[in-house]
Amino acid sequence: MKNEQARSVLIFGGAGFIGSNLARHMLLRTEAKVHIFDNLSRTGVHHNVEWLRKLAPHRDRLQVTVGDIRDAQLVEKAVSAATEIYHLAAQVAVTTSIADPRLDLEVNVGGAFNVLDAARRCGHRPFLLFTSTNKVYGNLGLPEPIVTPTRYDYPGCPGISESQPLDFHSLMAAPRAPPTSTCMILPGFTACPPWSSACRASPAPGNSGPKTRDGWPISSIRPCNAAQ
Ligand SMILES: NC(=O)c1ccc[n+]([C@@H]2O[C@H](COP(=O)([O-])OP(=O)(O)OC[C@H]3O[C@@H](n4cnc5c(N)ncnc54)[C@H](O)[C@@H]3O)[C@@H](O)[C@H]2O)c1
């Protein structure tokens, strides 16, 4: 992007695992203004906010809003100045989604709607990135991947095709039969704070299939027209 200083990056869920590392990247590697919007409902994420405040070289580069994406007016206000929106705020726990499905629906569907609708109505067409989960695909039915030292490849298929259907009926399914793989985004392999749940992650009990993790550097998340 030609005018880096004109970038105004808004990260919903900016105190979370991916969001805080994305914010760090934006603060250290770009000139963009960074606005993190998070209700701090995830245990321990206030540490991430303190970490980011220490990193921000100039106070006016980092704005923090403690707010909830279910609050449409607050979301709209935040979106009004954003040139880039990264929607990473979510209720991520499957156990919570079963114990309190209304909360899950209101945050993950209603909150996402508020973000999309605010972006649609703001009038300046900001870039918007939304993160989903590999679980939406279920069993891909692809041939066994070719394992190389750095990545998995599928024969004749460089990635997951846009035409791959979603597996709606099994989103909440019990652990599947092996082979099972999980996908995890890691923060550039360097900045995983010790309080992050990802650092403590361990295989789910009862799921006996082989497990793999793919790591993507946070720095690879950016609009296609941005320099960093
Ligand atoms: N971490 C991964 O490896 C991974 C992989 C694939 C997809 N994802 C998806 O990326 C997104 C972010 O993942 P993460 O690992 O950073 O999760 P995270 O739990 O660390 O971060 C989510 C953030 O959202 C905030 N939040 C929750 N509810 C909110 C609400 N109502 N209003 C405002 N903020 C709220 C939490 O406080 C937290 O800081 C999720 O949608 C997740 O499903 C993550």
The ligand as a MOL file (V3000), in Angstrom:
LIG
                    3D

  0  0  0     0  0            999 V3000
M  V30 BEGIN CTAB
M  V30 COUNTS 44 48 0 0 0
M  V30 BEGIN ATOM
M  V30 1 N -5.8030 -20.1890 16.8150 0
M  V30 2 C -5.9410 -20.9660 15.7460 0
M  V30 3 O -5.0900 -21.8120 15.4590 0
M  V30 4 C -7.1400 -20.8380 14.8290 0
M  V30 5 C -7.2270 -21.6890 13.7220 0
M  V30 6 C -8.3090 -21.5510 12.8490 0
M  V30 7 C -9.2760 -20.6020 13.1110 0
M  V30 8 N -9.1720 -19.8100 14.2150 0 CHG=1
M  V30 9 C -10.2180 -18.7960 14.4340 0
M  V30 10 O -9.6160 -17.5080 14.5420 0
M  V30 11 C -10.3710 -16.7110 15.4770 0
M  V30 12 C -9.4360 -16.1940 16.5750 0
M  V30 13 O -8.7970 -17.3020 17.1900 0
M  V30 14 P -7.8520 -17.1210 18.4690 0
M  V30 15 O -7.0820 -18.3850 18.5890 0
M  V30 16 O -7.1050 -15.8250 18.3730 0 CHG=-1
M  V30 17 O -8.9460 -17.0600 19.6400 0
M  V30 18 P -8.8340 -16.3170 21.0680 0
M  V30 19 O -9.8850 -16.9580 21.9280 0
M  V30 20 O -7.4360 -16.2920 21.5690 0
M  V30 21 O -9.2700 -14.8280 20.7170 0
M  V30 22 C -10.6150 -14.4400 20.5830 0
M  V30 23 C -10.7530 -13.0810 21.2320 0
M  V30 24 O -12.1110 -12.6720 21.0580 0
M  V30 25 C -12.5210 -12.0210 22.2510 0
M  V30 26 N -13.9710 -12.1090 22.3150 0
M  V30 27 C -14.7390 -13.1790 22.5640 0
M  V30 28 N -16.0360 -12.8550 22.5430 0
M  V30 29 C -16.0870 -11.5270 22.2620 0
M  V30 30 C -17.1450 -10.5990 22.1080 0
M  V30 31 N -18.4360 -10.9690 22.2650 0
M  V30 32 N -16.8470 -9.3140 21.8090 0
M  V30 33 C -15.5580 -8.9080 21.6650 0
M  V30 34 N -14.5090 -9.7420 21.8250 0
M  V30 35 C -14.7700 -11.0400 22.1040 0
M  V30 36 C -11.8360 -12.8000 23.3850 0
M  V30 37 O -11.7230 -12.0320 24.5840 0
M  V30 38 C -10.4860 -13.1000 22.7550 0
M  V30 39 O -9.5360 -12.1120 23.0860 0
M  V30 40 C -11.4860 -17.6050 15.9980 0
M  V30 41 O -12.6410 -17.3730 15.2230 0
M  V30 42 C -10.9530 -19.0100 15.7460 0
M  V30 43 O -11.9890 -19.9590 15.6050 0
M  V30 44 C -8.1320 -19.9070 15.0720 0
M  V30 END ATOM
M  V30 BEGIN BOND
M  V30 1 1 1 2
M  V30 2 2 2 3
M  V30 3 1 2 4
M  V30 4 1 4 5
M  V30 5 2 4 44
M  V30 6 2 5 6
M  V30 7 1 6 7
M  V30 8 2 7 8
M  V30 9 1 8 9
M  V30 10 1 8 44
M  V30 11 1 9 10
M  V30 12 1 9 42
M  V30 13 1 10 11
M  V30 14 1 11 12
M  V30 15 1 11 40
M  V30 16 1 12 13
M  V30 17 1 13 14
M  V30 18 2 14 15
M  V30 19 1 14 16
M  V30 20 1 14 17
M  V30 21 1 17 18
M  V30 22 2 18 19
M  V30 23 1 18 20
M  V30 24 1 18 21
M  V30 25 1 21 22
M  V30 26 1 22 23
M  V30 27 1 23 24
M  V30 28 1 23 38
M  V30 29 1 24 25
M  V30 30 1 25 26
M  V30 31 1 25 36
M  V30 32 1 26 27
M  V30 33 1 26 35
M  V30 34 2 27 28
M  V30 35 1 28 29
M  V30 36 1 29 30
M  V30 37 2 29 35
M  V30 38 1 30 31
M  V30 39 2 30 32
M  V30 40 1 32 33
M  V30 41 2 33 34
M  V30 42 1 34 35
M  V30 43 1 36 37
M  V30 44 1 36 38
M  V30 45 1 38 39
M  V30 46 1 40 41
M  V30 47 1 40 42
M  V30 48 1 42 43
M  V30 END BOND
M  V30 END CTAB
M  END
